[in-house]
Amino acid sequence: MGTHHDFHRRAVLAALLASTAGAMTLSGQPAVAQGDPLPSWNDSRSRQSILSFVAAITREGSSDFVPVPQRIATFDNDGTLWVEHPMYTQLVFALDRVKALASQHPEWKDTQPFKAAIEGDMRTLAASGERGLVALVMATHAGMSTREFEKIVLDWISSARDPRWKRPYTELVYLPMIELLGFLRANGFKTFIVSGGGIEFMRPWTEPVYGVPPDQVVGSSIKTKFEMRDGKPELLRLPEVDFIDDGAGKPVGINEHIGQRPIAAFGNSDGDLEMLQWATKGDGRRLGLIVHHTDGEREYAYDRQTHFGHLEKALEAAPANDWTVVSMKDDWKRIFKFQ
Amino acid sequence: MGTHHDFHRRAVLAALLASTAGAMTLSGQPAVAQGDPLPSWNDSRSRQSILSFVAAITREGSSDFVPVPQRIATFDNDGTLWVEHPMYTQLVFALDRVKALASQHPEWKDTQPFKAAIEGDMRTLAASGERGLVALVMATHAGMSTREFEKIVLDWISSARDPRWKRPYTELVYLPMIELLGFLRANGFKTFIVSGGGIEFMRPWTEPVYGVPPDQVVGSSIKTKFEMRDGKPELLRLPEVDFIDDGAGKPVGINEHIGQRPIAAFGNSDGDLEMLQWATKGDGRRLGLIVHHTDGEREYAYDRQTHFGHLEKALEAAPANDWTVVSMKDDWKRIFKFQ
């Protein structure tokens, strides 16, 4: 990260900050009234379950008390902290990259899934399945240095606009969850993102947007290789999957990166089931929470009938596990800062 | 981590703290006089290079200034923070585990490298090479849950004694480096361990001993698998190498876990060469430092002629890269707290 690069990075991040949730300070803490740490939450059972959990584990001398170093909370990203419909934001990024790189790859015009990506043929793209998606990711996320990829992500995230609200994707973050991140940190928690999304796709912007620094982001990854180029060290991104941080991979990723079991976990899909089990099926007070997308008007309504954020098993497991199920429609006063 | 387990863990950690560096508070910060942050360092060029680096990057408005979130420092462990001779402490642990488990494995009496390990035949063990060592590690570090392994490590580290000083291995940490960790943290640095050693062998005790929490430890790892056992989630440790955090693997591990390039790195062997390059060969002010084992009387003297902590290439590369080479004999007033 040379000086020029750092300058570019800082400028992009400053622009991100200015354009995104202005209610946040640089550290990502919500600037809320002292009295109410969760002002965008209705006074419902969901809100109460959060408040009583935090009150219990911070009460010194009580049997529920948890020392600060063990206050670990993990958050899924897509659909839990920001919008994941009509498709994952990282998939929009990959498709945009295919279009941007198409002129250098004339063969893509006749090769799937690239042809479908270039033509916006989502049906064929979906039919290409996981194998097709991996091919898209490798063609767009590998073959450059980590430094170059960071710049590509920052340039894209600061210029792309979503089709529905015509806003940067970093504005499509859920204000109640931003408040929750800040509330937990104010109570001694270390907050981590644990996402199926690409770790290097998230890290460039999670600190200004969520207050989560790069070393507290866990995600899927491809392999990298150290090499000296003209006497300068670089990490080259290889077209080879390293780790998929989804489903039963989430507890593995949590153990690898965090090395402690969380006492609170937040998700929205079946990909978060094992993380919720890992965090909550231990002794002592724990909090598991599922964001249920119930608001087709202000956001999207979906659970069992979608590929992006499929929620079925985790929803059925919630009552027996005492997990809090947040209804976005009923529990959240506001969803986005701009609404 | 059930309540019973937590209790056990806390008791062992409390004992560790009591027995180890008493100059440290719970957070691992050295309780030093306000005036001198590095009292165990002689007033040499090495000490000056540390002080002037920290002064420069914390001076607001100067061209060397580095914002707090980018103040990342990485430390090797074996030979940089604690003793690695006559052999790595984790190897002592593995040999002790082989002996403890031998009665359950009668076949080991006739199988190398186990036979050599049981008999203390270090020559045959060394001749078994990397393959032999991997076999030892897999037999002693895999096949149990992460929770069970943590307990095994804590029990061992709190009871084992080194043969020379007859003290717990956690007392064989270098006081000047403990002061340096605290000094950097007091100046806004986030301090990470980046070691070739096993990540799960270090994490149970790095917080009380070094003030480095589990999520700031990077190391070599084996694979784990999530599974439900009688309705309880467990991570099972598998006999399969996941990642070797050594040499060119260190920048890879740093990128995977930290996601930012360090501006300061501390090592003692050729296994730290690429980490030192990665941290220091960027624009702006950087600090690279090599601990040179020059004190055969108070500790050990070695560099080119040893398998444990072999130092040759990195030492030769130091002058051209402006890396500080610390002579333990000349630069350190005290090496251990107990001396």
Interface residues (C-beta under 8 A of the other chain):
Chain A: M1 G2 T3 H4 D6 P69 T146 K190 F192 I199 E200 R203 E207 P213 P214 D215 Q216 V217 S221 T224 K225 F226 M228 G231 K232 P233 L235 D242 A248 G249 P251 V252 N255 E256 H257 I258 G259 Q260 R261 E274 Q277 W278 K281 G282 D283 G284
Chain B: M1 G2 T3 H4 D6 P69 T146 K190 F192 I199 E200 R203 E207 P213 P214 D215 Q216 V217 S221 T224 K225 F226 M228 G231 K232 P233 L235 D242 A248 G249 P251 V252 N255 E256 H257 I258 G259 Q260 R261 E274 Q277 W278 K281 G282 D283 G284
